[in-house]
Amino acid sequence: MLPPAPAGGGTGFTKICAGIDNGSGPFNSYDVTIAWGGTANSDNEFILELSDATGDFTNAVELGRVGDQNTANPKNFDLNFSIPTDAQGQGYKFRARSTSPVSQAESDDSFHIYYMAVTTNLNISELGDGNPPGNLCDPVSIDLQVDNIPSPETYQYQWYRSGSLLTGETNHTITVNQTGMYQALVDYGDCTFNGNTDSNIVTVQIGSTGAGIGITPPSKTALCAGDIETLTIDTTDPSWSYQWYKDNVAIPGATNTSYNVDASIAGFEGDYQVEISAPGICTERSAPITITNGGAFTVTRDNSANVVVLPSQPETLSVSTTANSPTYQWYRNGAMVSGATNATLDITQDGTYYAAVTSSGTCSSTVNSENTVAVVPSSFEIVIDFDSSYTACVSTNAILEIAMINAIASDGTRSDVTGQLETSFVYQWQLDGTDVAGATGQNISLADNTENGDYTVNATLGTYNETSNTIAVQLLTNETVTITSTSTVYCNSSDIITISTTTDLTGESFSWERDGTSVNTTEASLTVTEPGTYRLVLDKDGCPLPSNEIAISPLDPNLITLDVDGDVIFPEGSSETVTARGGTAYQWYDESNNLLSSTDQMTFTEEGTFTLVANVDNCEITRQLTAVYLDLFNVPNVITPNGDGANDQWVIPNSYSNKSDVNVIIYNDKGEELVNETGYANNWPQSATSFPKQNMVFYYVIKNATETLKQGTITVIR
């Protein structure tokens, strides 16, 4: 093969700059010419691949593949491809390769490839706010950054000062400590100036402090509701433009020398600055003035959102606050509670409570706490559940616990009081309505199937006596059941195989299953009547306890294999040993039924017909073997198929014929296959085979999986 070349001529690529918008989207379509010599096989595919940015093809990226060009003339074609959108580098190569025959060729020279995801002008600024800053001044240094593309840190850049490239500055940020005009581009190698990413130019003056503007200190910075405070720049010039900022965000329309902060507008608090700009001066922003809400404070409810008030057991509600010299007033169901003017309140009634907290000082205001719902329950609901994952008849242990306690008001309203009262109740766990000795905690652990049943818990608190929901527990026993069989091979309908277990089945409920279907529920052992997968399933407290499985297979004659293919062939006067495998016992007999061997091997010394009887457990498999002497004649090269019964067919030595691992191929004089088979049975030509000429020459190849054994010609004389 030849190295891939640009379609339309040329010896190699110099660069590929993809991603430029051509009016219909990013451009990424290229053509390469693939050329080759020799002959491509019909199943061949041509593949175009791209290396990594260092020219390494270890993890090559496939760009294209075709399988319909194998007969192209001339032997070349153009292939269209697109480069990966993450391609960024300067050492790429192309490689073309074929699959049949296997061949490849790669580019001689490496080249730049860049998929340019950014092809619009960059913006650089000091603040990263997307606004071109104009002129910047600083006594020491200024940081500039690219701020108008997503994830700018994922690209490499070229930074310029007054037209000169700043070597080594490749990040999306740069610290400037020299005066000059700064600009940035995305670094796309040789494609950089194809990308059109030139940024705005920022003029920086180092060593200059600017005009030194500031904000005149306001009369106050902590504002009360309704206050308006005017902020004013301390230096002005008629040529300047002004812009006020709050928390580094430009305030729309705030372009005068002063700005009014209105405390009646929500969210007025923050840091305020003013910025000046004008031709010929440095853009400059003042130090911030922080404006706060003088009346702002927090109130925190210190107790639970829901509380239960029990007879003769008052509950204490409390709040905390950041207010200055606070005063308190508690409310119940929206009505003031007389005399309740402290941070805490003891209650004995149900209702919805909150505290109104008022701060002292010039910005006095009132903030209400969150509500607390107090319930005097008419009863409690005790909910129990498993503390972790549990599956009936699968889990072998479990823990039940108090999952929730709800206080139920007279109107049926439920309030979760688990955290408040879980440790206050006295518990007694019950199994099937009977107390479980010693089970008086907030949970109960179960570890044996003898503990299966229906569980509840009785909970008492003062005059309250409640019973929980019921949880059914079905743990699987830790027992195991094992079955065995007298054989795993089912010979025939008269064969008897018995499956049994050492587990005592007296009084047990059980089922023998074949392929998941019950076949017997009464017998302690099972007589197999057909192949299948068998198991024994016991019912333990309503849970199935399965045994191991035993697969009973039908007798497969192919279980017995011999290390000889076809006849046993050996030279007269010598011997041949054959080994059988797959059985549990073997017997070899001659034609007179004389036992010759009782092992897995038999040594043959003379011709004849022999019988192997092999046992697989209690099953018998019979094989017939023929022992013959090795043919000593050569592969014939002349046959005379004239129907006289002599030399009518091409008969080859028995070391090649009738062998499943020997392949015989016969071609005509045009190279066309006439015969291609294994186990050639000395039967060519057939009686119906016609020969248009009196004398014809054919070609044969005799081979096995690894080598050619014989090859030559066959002359057919008519």
C-alpha positions as a printed Julia matrix, in Angstrom:
718×3 Matrix{Float64}:
   0.0     0.0     0.0
   0.96    3.63   -0.44
   0.76    6.3     2.31
  -2.57    8.21    2.29
  -2.38   11.42    0.23
  -4.71   14.4    -0.15
  -7.37   13.77   -2.78
  -6.78   15.68   -6.0
  -3.0    15.51   -5.84
  -0.17   16.33   -3.5
   2.28   14.19   -1.58
   1.11   14.78    1.98
  -0.92   16.86    4.38
   0.59   19.98    5.98
  -2.27   20.89    8.32
  -6.0    20.36    8.87
  -7.94   23.24   10.42
 -11.51   22.06   11.08
 -14.45   23.71   12.79
 -14.63   26.99   10.87
 -18.25   27.99   10.23
 -18.79   27.96    6.45
 -22.35   29.25    6.66
 -23.98   25.86    7.25
 -22.15   24.93   10.43
 -18.6    23.97   11.43
 -16.66   22.58    8.46
 -15.23   19.08    9.01
 -15.14   17.14    5.73
 -11.95   16.0     3.96
 -10.93   13.53    1.26
  -7.88   11.3     1.03
  -6.67    9.04   -1.78
  -5.85    5.41   -0.92
  -3.76    3.49   -3.47
  -2.33   -0.01   -3.48
  -0.61   -2.64   -5.58
  -1.21   -6.37   -5.93
  -4.56   -8.13   -5.62
  -7.13   -7.52   -2.89
  -9.19  -10.52   -1.77
 -12.98  -10.37   -2.0
 -13.39  -10.08    1.79
 -10.82   -7.29    2.1
 -11.57   -3.94    3.74
  -9.53   -0.74    3.41
  -9.27    1.27    6.65
  -8.08    4.86    7.24
  -6.74    5.56   10.76
  -5.44    8.58   12.67
  -2.61    8.43   15.22
  -2.48   10.37   18.45
  -0.85   13.81   18.59
   2.61   12.18   18.89
   2.25    9.97   15.8
   1.62    6.8    17.86
  -0.94    4.34   16.42
  -1.3     2.21   19.59
  -4.8     3.61   20.14
  -5.51    4.58   16.55
  -8.82    6.28   15.73
 -10.66    4.79   12.75
 -11.73    7.53   10.31
 -13.26    5.39    7.59
 -13.63    1.87    6.2
 -14.75    0.53    2.79
 -15.16   -2.98    1.41
 -16.39   -2.3    -2.12
 -13.17   -1.1    -3.78
 -11.3    -4.43   -4.07
 -11.7    -4.6    -7.85
 -11.13   -0.89   -8.54
  -9.05   -0.16  -11.63
  -6.86    1.84  -11.38
  -6.12    0.64   -7.87
  -6.98    3.77   -5.94
 -10.05    5.56   -4.61
 -10.97    8.65   -2.59
 -12.29    8.29    0.98
 -14.18   11.06    2.79
 -13.56   11.51    6.52
 -13.99   13.9     9.45
 -11.45   14.49   12.2
 -12.37   13.87   15.87
 -13.66   16.98   17.61
 -11.05   16.56   20.36
  -8.1    16.57   17.93
  -5.58   19.18   19.1
  -1.88   18.74   18.3
   1.09   19.02   15.99
   2.35   15.44   15.46
  -0.52   13.55   13.82
  -0.13   10.94   11.07
  -2.51    9.01    8.81
  -2.31    5.26    8.2
  -4.03    3.22    5.5
  -4.29   -0.53    5.91
  -5.99   -3.52    4.31
  -7.34   -6.62    6.04
  -7.0    -9.28    3.31
  -4.18   -9.44    2.54
  -2.86   -7.62    5.6
  -0.87   -4.55    4.6
  -0.41   -0.98    5.81
   1.36    2.31    5.09
   1.52    5.5     7.15
   2.29    9.14    6.4
   5.97    9.97    6.06
   5.66   13.32    7.82
   3.57   14.44   10.78
   1.29   17.48   10.55
  -0.9    19.78   12.63
  -4.56   18.91   13.2
  -6.85   21.19   15.16
 -10.59   21.02   15.54
 -11.29   24.66   16.36
 -14.23   24.66   18.78
 -13.83   28.42   19.26
 -13.84   30.52   16.07
 -15.13   33.86   17.38
 -13.32   36.84   18.87
 -12.2    36.49   22.47
 -12.82   39.11   25.13
 -10.15   39.82   27.74
 -10.73   41.9    30.84
  -9.47   42.47   34.35
 -12.69   41.55   36.17
 -13.84   38.66   33.97
 -17.24   40.3    33.48
 -17.32   40.11   29.68
 -16.97   43.88   29.24
 -13.96   45.29   27.32
 -12.17   47.42   29.95
 -10.41   49.98   27.74
  -7.31   51.41   29.5
  -6.13   49.92   32.82
  -3.69   51.37   35.36
  -1.95   49.86   38.36
   1.2    50.69   40.33
   2.5    47.09   40.21
   0.55   44.57   38.11
  -2.83   43.72   36.61
  -4.4    40.31   35.94
  -6.14   39.85   32.59
  -8.33   36.88   31.69
 -10.35   35.41   28.82
 -13.97   35.66   29.93
 -16.41   35.08   27.07
 -16.13   31.34   26.22
 -17.2    28.27   28.21
 -14.42   26.57   30.21
 -11.66   28.87   28.95
  -9.1    26.95   31.02
  -9.38   23.95   28.65
  -7.61   25.77   25.79
  -4.04   26.88   25.1
  -3.47   30.55   24.19
  -1.01   32.93   22.55
  -0.64   36.26   24.39
   0.85   39.33   22.68
   2.19   42.59   24.1
   2.3    45.41   21.58
   2.42   42.84   18.76
   5.17   40.62   20.25
   4.42   37.02   21.29
   4.91   36.42   25.02
   6.75   33.09   25.14
   5.48   30.68   27.8
   2.19   32.49   28.43
  -0.36   29.83   27.4
  -3.05   29.95   30.11
  -6.37   31.81   29.93
  -5.07   34.26   32.54
  -1.95   36.43   32.57
  -0.34   38.72   35.13
   0.77   41.95   33.44
   3.64   43.93   34.99
   4.78   45.9    31.93
   3.06   48.72   30.11
   1.74   47.8    26.68
  -1.18   46.79   24.5
  -2.3    43.23   25.28
  -4.19   40.77   23.11
  -4.9    36.99   23.19
  -5.73   34.25   20.65
  -6.55   30.56   21.05
  -3.4    28.59   20.16
  -4.28   26.27   17.28
  -0.7    25.73   16.12
  -0.4    26.34   12.38
  -4.19   26.89   12.37
  -4.12   29.75   14.88
  -4.8    32.54   12.41
  -7.51   30.47   10.68
  -9.53   30.52   13.89
 -10.41   34.24   13.94
 -10.15   34.32   17.74
  -8.26   37.65   18.01
  -9.36   39.33   21.24
  -9.94   43.0    21.99
  -6.81   45.06   22.78
  -6.38   46.24   26.37
  -3.97   49.11   27.05
  -2.22   48.69   30.41
  -0.18   51.36   32.2
   2.0    49.98   34.98
   3.28   52.47   37.56
   0.23   54.72   37.28
  -2.3    55.05   40.1
  -5.01   56.71   38.03
  -7.14   59.58   39.32
  -7.44   58.12   42.81
 -11.22   58.34   42.95
 -13.31   57.29   45.94
 -16.81   57.57   47.4
 -17.46   60.39   49.87
 -18.18   58.72   53.25
 -21.98   58.58   53.68
 -23.76   59.87   56.79
 -24.55   56.27   57.77
 -24.08   52.8    56.32
 -26.64   50.93   58.47
 -30.02   51.92   57.04
 -33.45   51.54   58.55
 -36.57   50.7    56.58
 -37.52   53.7    54.41
 -34.11   55.4    54.65
 -32.48   56.8    51.5
 -28.72   57.36   51.53
 -26.96   59.2    48.68
 -23.52   57.97   47.63
 -21.33   60.52   45.78
 -17.99   60.24   43.96
 -15.38   62.47   45.61
 -13.71   63.65   42.35
 -15.37   64.57   39.06
 -14.42   65.65   35.57
 -16.77   66.67   32.77
 -14.96   64.35   30.32
 -15.51   61.26   32.45
 -18.24   58.65   32.14
 -19.58   57.07   35.34
 -21.02   53.66   36.21
 -22.18   52.55   39.67
 -21.82   48.91   40.75
 -23.44   46.8    43.5
 -21.59   43.63   44.45
 -19.48   43.96   41.25
 -22.59   44.07   39.02
 -23.3    47.22   37.02
 -26.51   48.94   38.16
 -28.65   49.7    35.08
 -29.05   53.44   34.5
 -26.73   54.41   37.39
 -24.4    56.63   35.34
 -24.34   59.89   37.34
 -21.83   61.21   39.87
 -24.13   60.07   42.71
 -26.46   57.16   43.47
 -29.37   56.89   45.94
 -29.56   53.68   48.03
 -33.23   53.12   48.94
 -33.69   50.92   52.05
 -37.34   50.34   51.17
 -36.23   48.18   48.22
 -35.65   44.54   49.15
 -32.02   43.47   48.81
 -30.56   46.96   49.05
 -27.71   45.68   51.25
 -24.34   45.21   49.57
 -21.01   46.69   48.46
 -21.27   49.82   46.26
 -18.56   51.19   43.91
 -18.3    53.78   41.16
 -16.17   53.43   38.01
 -14.84   56.14   35.7
 -13.72   55.84   32.09
 -12.73   58.26   29.32
 -10.43   58.4    26.31
  -6.8    58.75   27.35
  -7.29   57.79   31.03
  -7.21   54.51   32.88
 -10.53   52.88   33.67
 -10.7    53.06   37.45
 -13.09   51.72   40.08
 -13.36   53.03   43.64
 -13.03   51.09   46.86
 -16.39   49.65   48.01
 -18.75   51.17   50.56
 -20.72   48.5    52.46
 -24.38   49.31   53.16
 -26.19   47.12   55.7
 -29.74   46.69   56.98
 -29.68   48.24   60.43
 -32.93   46.58   61.42
 -32.06   43.07   60.29
 -31.77   40.29   62.86
 -32.63   36.6    63.12
 -34.96   34.65   65.38
 -34.39   30.92   65.88
 -36.9    28.44   67.26
 -34.94   26.26   69.71
 -37.51   23.51   70.27
 -39.01   20.95   67.87
 -41.62   22.0    65.35
 -44.06   19.55   66.95
 -44.31   18.95   70.69
 -46.6    16.79   72.8
 -48.08   18.15   75.98
 -48.87   15.42   78.47
 -51.07   15.8    81.55
 -49.11   17.34   84.45
 -46.0    17.57   82.23
 -45.61   21.14   80.87
 -43.49   21.63   77.76
 -41.03   24.53   77.47
 -40.8    26.49   74.23
 -37.85   28.8    73.58
 -36.37   31.12   70.97
 -32.99   32.82   70.51
 -32.2    35.99   68.55
 -29.45   38.28   67.3
 -31.61   41.37   67.92
 -30.23   44.29   69.93
 -31.87   44.42   73.42
 -34.84   42.31   72.29
 -38.32   42.15   73.8
 -40.61   39.13   73.46
 -44.31   38.44   73.12
 -45.72   34.92   72.74
 -48.86   34.08   70.78
 -51.18   31.03   70.84
 -53.46   30.39   67.88
 -52.84   33.99   66.8
 -53.85   35.51   70.15
 -51.43   37.21   72.54
 -50.58   35.14   75.64
 -50.89   37.5    78.6
 -47.64   37.97   80.53
 -45.62   35.75   78.12
 -42.75   38.2    77.51
 -39.66   36.04   78.0
 -37.53   34.03   75.59
 -39.12   30.85   77.0
 -42.71   29.76   77.56
 -44.08   26.79   79.55
 -47.25   25.43   77.96
 -49.92   22.93   79.07
 -52.41   23.45   76.22
 -52.45   22.41   72.63
 -52.27   25.02   69.88
 -49.97   26.8    67.45
 -47.36   28.99   69.19
 -44.84   31.59   68.03
 -42.81   34.42   69.57
 -42.74   37.98   68.22
 -39.27   39.46   68.85
 -38.73   43.24   68.7
 -35.3    44.85   68.53
 -34.4    48.12   70.27
 -32.53   51.1    68.81
 -32.96   53.46   65.9
 -34.08   50.7    63.51
 -36.61   48.96   65.73
 -38.43   46.1    63.97
 -40.3    42.91   64.81
 -39.62   39.39   63.52
 -41.78   36.35   64.29
 -40.3    32.95   65.07
 -41.32   29.77   63.26
 -44.49   28.11   64.53
 -44.52   25.31   67.09
 -47.51   22.95   67.01
 -48.37   21.6    70.46
 -50.63   18.58   70.75
 -52.39   17.1    73.76
 -52.96   13.65   72.28
 -56.05   11.57   72.68
 -53.89    8.58   71.76
 -50.57    7.56   70.2
 -49.8     5.57   67.08
 -46.79    3.26   67.48
 -45.28    2.12   64.17
 -42.73   -0.72   64.06
 -40.67   -1.84   61.08
 -37.49   -3.66   60.09
 -34.38   -1.56   60.73
 -32.73   -2.68   57.47
 -33.44   -4.68   54.34
 -35.46   -7.83   54.99
 -36.9   -10.39   52.59
 -39.31  -13.05   53.79
 -37.95  -16.6    53.43
 -34.55  -15.22   52.35
 -33.2   -13.35   55.37
 -31.84  -15.5    58.22
 -31.94  -12.71   60.8
 -33.8    -9.45   61.36
 -34.16   -6.53   63.77
 -37.51   -4.89   64.51
 -37.53   -1.36   65.9
 -39.74    1.58   66.81
 -39.92    3.39   63.46
 -42.31    6.23   64.36
 -44.48    7.58   67.16
 -47.38    9.81   66.16
 -49.43   11.83   68.61
 -53.08   11.77   67.51
 -55.21   14.77   68.44
 -58.92   14.58   69.07
 -59.59   15.71   65.5
 -57.42   12.9    64.11
 -54.44   15.11   63.28
 -51.12   13.25   63.52
 -47.86   14.81   64.75
 -44.52   13.0    64.59
 -43.13   12.99   68.15
 -40.64   10.13   67.74
 -37.6    12.19   68.72
 -39.4    13.69   71.71
 -40.97   10.58   73.26
 -39.18    7.49   71.91
 -37.19    7.06   75.12
 -40.12    8.0    77.38
 -42.35    5.0    76.63
 -42.03    1.6    78.32
 -42.08   -1.24   75.79
 -42.99   -4.94   75.76
 -42.53   -6.92   72.54
 -45.0    -9.7    71.77
 -44.91  -12.75   69.47
 -48.29  -14.03   68.35
 -49.88  -12.1    71.23
 -47.56  -13.46   73.93
 -44.91  -11.39   75.72
 -41.33  -12.14   74.67
 -39.28  -12.53   77.83
 -36.75   -9.73   78.29
 -37.79   -7.91   75.1
 -38.47   -4.47   76.6
 -36.22   -2.22   74.52
 -36.8    -0.01   71.51
 -35.89   -2.93   69.23
 -35.78   -6.72   69.18
 -33.23   -8.94   67.39
 -34.31  -12.22   65.75
 -31.81  -14.83   64.58
 -33.64  -18.16   64.17
 -36.62  -19.42   62.22
 -38.08  -20.76   65.49
 -38.79  -17.08   66.25
 -41.03  -16.69   63.18
 -44.49  -15.26   63.69
 -46.47  -12.04   64.09
 -44.8    -9.31   66.17
 -46.28   -6.29   67.94
 -45.05   -4.03   70.72
 -47.07   -2.71   73.64
 -46.03    0.84   74.62
 -47.1     2.62   77.83
 -46.59    6.21   78.97
 -48.52    7.41   82.0
 -52.17    6.68   81.31
 -51.51    5.88   77.64
 -51.33    2.19   76.69
 -50.87    1.58   72.93
 -50.31   -1.47   70.72
 -48.35   -1.12   67.49
 -49.03   -2.43   64.03
 -48.3    -6.12   63.35
 -45.19   -7.27   61.46
 -44.99  -10.84   60.12
 -41.51  -12.37   60.31
 -40.5   -15.39   58.2
 -36.8   -16.14   58.61
 -35.17  -18.84   56.53
 -33.65  -21.69   58.51
 -29.87  -22.07   58.61
 -30.27  -25.78   57.79
 -29.04  -27.21   54.5
 -30.53  -30.11   52.56
 -28.31  -32.3    50.39
 -29.4   -34.9    47.86
 -27.34  -37.57   46.06
 -28.05  -39.92   43.15
 -26.91  -43.4    42.18
 -26.02  -42.08   38.72
 -26.22  -38.91   36.68
 -26.66  -40.61   33.28
 -30.05  -42.02   32.28
 -29.43  -44.97   29.95
 -32.94  -46.03   28.89
 -36.44  -46.63   30.19
 -35.34  -49.78   32.03
 -32.58  -47.94   33.85
 -33.1   -47.28   37.56
 -31.6   -44.14   39.17
 -32.46  -43.26   42.75
 -32.14  -39.8    44.33
 -32.14  -39.66   48.13
 -31.25  -37.45   51.09
 -29.81  -37.96   54.56
 -32.34  -35.46   55.93
 -35.11  -37.17   57.91
 -38.32  -36.36   56.04
 -40.6   -37.9    58.68
 -43.37  -35.43   59.46
 -41.97  -32.88   57.01
 -43.82  -31.21   54.16
 -41.69  -31.6    51.05
 -41.7   -31.88   47.28
 -39.38  -33.57   44.8
 -39.06  -31.34   41.72
 -37.92  -31.98   38.16
 -37.12  -28.84   36.15
 -39.0   -26.75   38.72
 -42.18  -28.88   38.66
 -43.29  -31.07   41.57
 -43.24  -34.81   40.72
 -43.54  -36.44   44.17
 -44.56  -35.24   47.63
 -44.76  -38.51   49.58
 -41.65  -40.64   49.01
 -38.46  -40.21   51.05
 -36.44  -41.09   47.92
 -37.18  -40.56   44.25
 -36.87  -43.03   41.38
 -35.91  -41.16   38.22
 -37.99  -41.95   35.14
 -36.61  -39.38   32.73
 -33.73  -36.92   32.39
 -33.95  -33.47   33.97
 -32.71  -31.28   36.81
 -33.87  -32.55   40.19
 -34.02  -31.05   43.65
 -35.82  -31.51   46.98
 -37.74  -28.58   48.5
 -38.8   -28.63   52.17
 -41.42  -26.31   53.68
 -39.9   -24.76   56.81
 -42.34  -22.49   58.64
 -43.9   -21.47   55.36
 -40.53  -20.89   53.68
 -39.16  -23.12   50.89
 -35.8   -24.71   51.75
 -34.29  -26.07   48.51
 -31.55  -28.68   48.27
 -28.68  -28.78   45.83
 -29.59  -29.65   42.24
 -28.64  -32.83   40.38
 -28.75  -32.9    36.59
 -29.64  -36.32   35.16
 -28.57  -36.39   31.52
 -29.64  -38.81   28.77
 -26.99  -41.17   27.54
 -24.85  -39.53   24.85
 -22.87  -42.06   22.78
 -20.45  -39.27   21.92
 -19.26  -39.32   25.52
 -16.94  -42.12   24.42
 -14.14  -40.85   22.2
 -11.22  -42.62   20.52
  -7.87  -41.16   19.59
  -8.15  -42.67   16.11
 -10.16  -41.31   13.19
 -11.9   -44.02   11.17
 -10.08  -47.31   10.67
  -7.1   -48.36   12.75
  -4.28  -48.38   10.2
  -0.77  -49.67   10.78
   1.99  -51.35    8.76
   1.85  -55.13    8.6
   4.19  -56.63   11.18
   3.85  -53.67   13.55
   1.1   -52.54   15.95
  -1.15  -49.59   16.79
  -2.47  -48.66   20.26
  -5.88  -46.98   20.52
  -7.03  -45.15   23.69
 -10.69  -44.64   24.66
 -11.88  -41.79   26.88
 -15.09  -40.68   28.6
 -16.13  -43.97   30.22
 -15.88  -45.54   33.64
 -14.97  -49.06   32.35
 -13.91  -50.64   29.04
 -13.88  -54.11   27.38
 -12.36  -54.86   23.96
 -13.47  -57.98   21.97
 -12.4   -59.62   18.7
 -14.73  -61.09   16.07
 -15.01  -64.31   18.09
 -16.12  -62.34   21.17
 -12.86  -63.04   22.98
 -12.02  -60.42   25.62
  -8.73  -58.8    24.62
  -8.43  -55.87   27.06
 -10.22  -54.46   30.12
  -8.47  -51.1    30.21
  -8.93  -47.89   28.27
  -6.28  -49.02   25.75
  -6.13  -51.72   23.08
  -3.05  -52.62   21.01
  -3.86  -53.95   17.52
  -1.35  -56.27   15.78
  -3.47  -57.78   13.0
  -6.37  -56.93   10.73
  -9.97  -57.6    11.65
 -13.2   -56.26   13.11
 -13.22  -55.48   16.82
 -15.81  -54.32   19.37
 -15.41  -51.88   22.26
 -17.98  -52.01   25.06
 -17.6   -48.9    27.25
 -19.48  -48.19   30.44
 -20.6   -44.74   31.61
 -21.7   -45.55   35.15
 -24.31  -48.27   34.56
 -24.81  -47.49   30.86
 -23.16  -49.35   27.97
 -21.96  -47.84   24.7
 -20.74  -50.11   21.88
 -18.29  -49.12   19.14
 -17.13  -51.16   16.12
 -13.54  -50.74   14.92
 -11.83  -52.09   11.8
  -8.09  -52.68   11.82
  -6.35  -52.74    8.42
  -2.8   -52.77    7.25
  -1.38  -49.55    5.86
  -1.62  -49.26    2.06
   1.88  -49.19    0.65
   1.04  -47.96   -2.84
   1.6   -44.35   -3.85
  -1.06  -41.81   -4.7
  -1.98  -42.75   -8.31
  -1.48  -40.2   -11.07
  -3.4   -42.02  -13.83
  -6.95  -43.41  -13.88
  -8.95  -45.0   -16.73
 -12.66  -44.52  -16.01
 -14.0   -46.71  -18.84
 -16.45  -48.72  -16.73
 -14.52  -51.99  -16.72
 -14.24  -51.98  -12.92
 -10.48  -51.59  -12.96
  -8.88  -48.25  -12.13
 -12.18  -46.49  -12.76
 -11.79  -44.21   -9.74
  -8.97  -42.33   -8.06
  -8.2   -44.54   -5.06
  -5.68  -43.11   -2.61
  -3.91  -44.9     0.28
  -5.97  -45.46    3.42
  -3.65  -43.17    5.34
  -5.42  -40.31    3.49
  -8.88  -41.63    2.57
 -11.87  -41.65    4.89
 -10.09  -39.34    7.35
 -12.11  -36.52    8.89
  -8.92  -34.52    9.47
  -7.6   -34.86    5.89
  -8.83  -32.51    3.17
  -8.73  -33.6    -0.5
  -9.08  -30.96   -3.25
  -9.18  -31.67   -7.01
  -8.9   -28.86   -9.62
  -9.39  -28.87  -13.39
  -6.84  -27.32  -15.74
  -8.54  -23.91  -15.28
  -7.99  -23.95  -11.53
 -11.67  -24.58  -10.77
 -12.46  -26.81   -7.79
 -14.19  -30.09   -8.65
 -13.81  -31.81   -5.28
 -13.19  -30.29   -1.86
 -14.02  -32.6     1.0
 -12.76  -34.25    4.16
 -13.18  -38.0     4.6
 -12.62  -38.58    0.87
 -14.19  -41.98    0.1
 -12.24  -42.94   -3.07
 -15.31  -42.15   -5.18
 -14.09  -39.69   -7.84
 -14.97  -39.5   -10.59
 -18.65  -40.4   -10.24
 -20.25  -42.49  -12.94
 -22.09  -39.39  -14.16
 -18.89  -37.35  -14.49
 -18.2   -36.45  -18.12
 -14.82  -35.81  -19.71
 -15.03  -33.78  -22.94
 -11.52  -34.75  -24.02
  -9.9   -38.15  -24.41
  -6.96  -37.33  -22.18
  -7.3   -34.68  -19.48
  -5.02  -33.52  -16.66
  -6.3   -32.61  -13.19
  -4.5   -31.38  -10.11
  -4.86  -32.54   -6.52
  -3.86  -31.32   -3.06
  -4.03  -33.52    0.05
  -3.6   -31.59    3.31
  -4.48  -31.46    6.97
  -5.04  -28.44    9.17
  -1.36  -27.55    9.37
   0.41  -28.76    6.23
   0.14  -30.08    2.69
   0.66  -33.86    2.73
   0.66  -34.6    -1.01
   0.06  -32.73   -4.26
   0.39  -33.6    -7.93
  -1.49  -34.38  -11.15
  -4.12  -36.92  -12.18
  -4.25  -37.9   -15.86
  -7.62  -39.24  -16.97
  -7.3   -41.52  -20.03
 -10.52  -42.47  -21.87
